[in-house]
Amino acid sequence: MTHASAPLLVFGSINQDIVLSVDQFPEPGQTLMASGTQTAIGGKGANQAIAAALAGAHTQMVGAVGQDGGGTEALAALESAGVGTALIQRPADIPTGTAYICVRGDGENTIVVDPGANHAVRTQQAEEALTDQPEISDAGWALLSLEVPEREAFGFAASARARGLRTALNASPLLQDGLPEGAVDLLIVNEGEAAAVAGSDWAQSPNLADQLAMEAVVVTQGGAGVRMDERGADPAHIPAISVTVLDTTGCGDAFAGVLMSRLCRGETLPDAAAAAARCAGHVAEFSGASASYREAFARAEG
């Protein structure tokens, strides 16, 4: 794929994923035996940056990893996918973030994250990047997610918007302090996150973008597809593709990354979301998150 005309700046988490295959999720006090274990790079920010780069965006990552083996492996994986890593810090005495993921036989998962170095990410990193590297300030979009401190994430969004970038938020994990008014242009959420941001009756809203005072809101609904609300327009729906689900880990991140790559290319939101939905659907056919993206995206294009 060729690089998009406008670069993308991603501000978010970088983790080492430890993935356990289980027949069922453990109940409180219960000990289960896993049928297998995998280790790979993860974190919502890293996954989204890798997806965007593989989909053609000239992508720079802002984040932090430890000065440990996990951090070194994460940087190598990002660079292998074509993600710029010059803006990633490596603080001393703080380990790389770790995500513990249980994947059930039907592909559903539960995730617990130890943030580690992700809590060392600061808005100042992005501000310095925008000041010292003028080419980054020409980015069409900045993407943020919330496995880093919310205050820093929204500080980054404010800095990016002040320099003319459009901003997108993947509001995951769930917001702790609510969504600041006017913080971002585009909101990407799943159904649970939509309920947290827009209320439990969000599905009955005539237009979520109008309700939340944003340019657009995209709600991913798993097998039910994707709902898109653009300001002043009727909601649109993109059906999910039919796949045999193996593991849903990383599907939402793949969707967000491909969506942003396509928007950087100048595509309309419906076209970008349709391409993102195809790629995310094929990711579910593979085990793991970003490690499967290259093959899944090739299948989506085939």
C-alpha positions in Angstrom: 0.0 0.0 0.0 1.2 3.6 -0.6 1.4 6.1 2.2 -1.5 8.5 2.7 -1.1 12.1 1.7 -1.6 13.3 5.3 0.3 11.7 8.2 -1.3 10.4 11.4 -0.2 11.0 15.0 -1.2 8.3 17.5 -1.1 9.0 21.2 -1.7 6.0 23.4 -0.6 2.8 25.1 2.1 0.3 24.2 1.9 -3.1 26.0 3.2 -6.6 26.1 0.3 -8.9 25.7 0.1 -12.3 27.5 -2.7 -14.2 25.9 -4.2 -17.3 27.6 -6.5 -19.6 25.7 -9.3 -20.9 28.0 -12.5 -22.9 27.7 -14.4 -20.5 30.0 -13.7 -17.4 32.0 -12.8 -18.0 35.6 -15.4 -17.3 38.3 -14.2 -15.5 41.5 -12.0 -17.8 43.5 -11.7 -20.3 40.6 -8.5 -21.6 39.2 -8.5 -22.7 35.5 -5.8 -24.3 33.3 -5.1 -22.6 30.0 -4.7 -24.6 26.9 -2.0 -22.3 25.5 -0.1 -19.1 26.0 1.1 -16.5 23.5 3.2 -13.3 24.0 3.0 -10.4 21.6 3.0 -6.6 21.3 -0.3 -4.9 22.3 -1.8 -1.8 23.8 -4.6 0.0 22.1 -2.3 2.8 20.9 0.3 0.4 19.4 -2.4 -1.8 17.8 -4.1 1.2 16.2 -0.8 2.6 15.0 0.3 -0.7 13.5 -3.1 -1.1 11.8 -3.0 2.5 10.4 0.6 2.0 9.1 -0.2 -1.3 7.5 -3.2 0.3 5.8 -1.0 2.9 4.3 -0.9 5.9 6.7 2.4 7.6 7.5 2.1 7.0 11.2 4.0 8.4 14.2 3.5 6.9 17.7 3.6 9.0 20.9 3.9 6.8 24.0 6.3 5.2 26.5 7.8 1.7 27.1 10.3 0.5 29.8 14.0 -0.1 29.4 13.3 -3.8 29.4 13.0 -6.7 26.9 9.3 -6.0 26.4 10.0 -2.4 25.5 12.7 -3.4 23.0 10.4 -6.0 21.4 7.6 -3.5 21.2 9.7 -0.9 19.4 10.9 -3.5 16.9 7.4 -4.6 16.2 6.2 -1.0 15.6 9.1 -0.2 13.3 8.6 -3.5 11.4 5.1 -2.3 10.6 6.3 1.1 9.4 5.4 3.1 12.5 7.7 5.9 13.5 9.0 5.5 17.0 11.2 8.6 17.6 8.5 10.1 19.9 8.3 7.1 22.2 10.0 7.6 25.6 11.8 4.9 27.6 11.7 6.0 31.3 14.1 4.3 33.7 12.8 2.0 36.5 9.3 1.7 35.0 8.4 -1.6 33.2 6.6 -1.8 29.9 2.9 -2.1 30.3 1.4 -5.6 30.3 -2.0 -6.9 29.3 -3.3 -10.2 30.5 -5.9 -11.5 28.1 -8.1 -14.6 28.4 -9.6 -15.8 25.1 -12.6 -18.2 25.3 -13.3 -20.8 22.7 -15.9 -18.7 21.0 -13.4 -15.8 20.5 -14.7 -13.6 23.3 -12.1 -12.1 25.6 -11.5 -10.4 28.9 -8.5 -8.1 29.5 -6.7 -6.8 32.6 -4.0 -4.2 32.0 -1.0 -3.2 34.2 -0.2 0.2 32.7 3.4 0.3 33.6 5.3 2.9 31.5 2.0 4.0 29.9 1.3 6.1 33.0 4.5 8.0 32.2 3.1 9.3 28.9 2.8 13.1 29.0 1.2 15.7 26.8 4.5 17.5 26.6 5.9 14.8 24.4 3.3 15.6 21.7 3.7 19.3 22.2 7.4 19.1 21.7 6.9 16.9 18.6 4.5 19.4 17.1 6.9 22.3 17.8 10.2 20.6 16.9 9.1 18.6 13.9 6.9 20.8 11.6 6.0 17.9 9.3 4.1 16.3 12.1 2.0 19.4 12.6 0.8 18.9 9.0 -0.9 15.7 10.1 -4.5 15.5 8.9 -5.5 13.6 12.1 -4.5 12.8 15.6 -5.8 9.6 17.3 -5.9 9.0 21.0 -7.2 6.2 23.2 -7.4 5.9 27.0 -5.0 3.3 28.4 -2.9 6.4 29.2 -3.9 9.0 31.8 -7.1 10.8 30.6 -5.7 14.2 31.5 -2.7 13.7 29.3 -4.8 12.3 26.5 -7.1 15.3 26.4 -4.2 17.6 26.8 -2.8 16.1 23.7 -6.1 16.5 21.9 -6.2 20.2 22.8 -2.6 20.7 21.7 -3.3 18.9 18.4 -6.4 20.9 17.7 -4.7 24.2 18.4 -2.3 23.3 15.6 -5.0 22.6 13.1 -5.1 18.8 13.4 -8.5 17.0 13.5 -8.8 14.7 16.4 -10.3 11.3 17.0 -10.9 9.4 20.2 -11.3 5.7 20.7 -13.0 6.0 24.1 -11.6 2.7 25.5 -11.2 1.8 28.3 -14.4 3.6 29.6 -14.0 7.3 30.4 -13.5 7.8 34.2 -14.3 11.6 34.3 -16.7 12.0 31.4 -16.0 13.4 27.9 -14.9 17.0 27.9 -17.1 19.1 25.6 -15.5 19.9 22.3 -12.5 17.7 23.0 -12.5 15.8 19.7 -14.0 15.8 16.2 -14.6 12.1 15.8 -15.6 9.5 18.5 -15.1 5.8 18.0 -16.9 3.5 20.6 -18.4 0.1 21.0 -21.9 -0.4 22.3 -20.9 -0.4 26.0 -18.8 2.7 25.6 -21.6 4.4 23.6 -24.0 3.8 26.6 -21.4 5.3 29.0 -20.9 8.4 26.8 -24.4 9.0 25.4 -26.7 7.1 27.8 -28.2 3.6 27.9 -30.8 4.6 25.3 -28.1 5.7 22.8 -29.5 3.4 20.1 -32.7 5.5 20.0 -30.8 8.8 19.5 -31.7 10.3 16.2 -28.1 11.5 15.8 -25.3 10.9 18.2 -23.0 13.4 16.6 -25.6 16.2 17.1 -26.3 15.0 20.7 -22.6 15.0 21.6 -21.6 18.1 19.6 -19.1 16.3 17.4 -18.5 16.1 13.7 -19.1 12.3 13.7 -19.7 9.3 16.0 -18.9 5.7 15.0 -20.3 2.8 17.0 -18.9 -0.7 16.4 -21.5 -3.4 17.1 -19.6 -6.6 16.5 -21.6 -9.0 14.4 -24.3 -6.4 14.0 -22.0 -4.1 12.0 -21.2 -0.4 12.4 -23.5 2.6 13.0 -22.2 6.0 11.8 -23.7 9.4 12.7 -22.4 12.5 11.0 -23.6 15.9 12.2 -26.8 16.9 10.6 -27.4 13.6 8.7 -29.4 10.5 9.3 -27.5 7.6 10.9 -26.0 5.1 8.5 -25.3 1.4 9.0 -22.6 -0.9 7.6 -23.3 -4.6 8.0 -20.6 -6.9 9.3 -19.0 -9.4 7.0 -19.6 -13.1 7.6 -16.5 -14.8 9.1 -15.7 -17.7 11.3 -14.7 -16.0 14.6 -11.6 -17.4 16.3 -10.5 -14.4 18.5 -11.9 -10.9 18.7 -8.9 -9.5 20.4 -7.6 -6.4 18.5 -10.6 -6.2 16.2 -11.7 -2.8 17.6 -8.1 -1.5 17.3 -7.8 -2.7 13.7 -11.1 -0.9 12.9 -9.9 2.4 14.4 -6.5 2.2 12.7 -7.8 1.4 9.3 -10.5 4.0 9.6 -8.0 6.7 10.4 -5.7 5.6 7.6 -8.5 5.9 5.1 -9.6 9.3 6.4 -6.0 10.5 6.1 -6.2 9.4 2.5 -9.2 11.7 2.0 -11.9 9.1 1.8 -15.4 9.8 3.1 -16.4 8.5 6.5 -18.8 5.8 5.0 -16.2 4.5 2.6 -13.5 4.6 5.3 -15.7 2.8 7.8 -16.7 0.1 5.3 -13.0 -0.7 4.6 -12.3 -0.7 8.3 -15.2 -3.1 9.0 -13.9 -5.5 6.4 -10.4 -5.5 7.9 -11.6 -5.8 11.5 -13.9 -8.7 10.5 -11.0 -10.7 9.0 -8.9 -10.0 12.1 -11.4 -12.1 14.1 -10.5 -15.1 12.0 -7.0 -15.1 13.5 -5.6 -15.6 17.0 -4.0 -12.6 18.6 -4.1 -8.8 17.9 -1.6 -6.8 15.8 0.4 -9.9 14.9 -2.5 -11.0 12.7 -3.1 -7.6 11.0 -0.9 -8.0 8.0 -2.5 -11.3 6.9 -6.0 -10.3 7.8 -5.7 -7.0 5.8 -4.4 -8.9 2.8 -7.4 -11.2 3.0 -9.7 -8.2 3.3 -8.3 -6.8 0.0 -8.4 -10.2 -1.8 
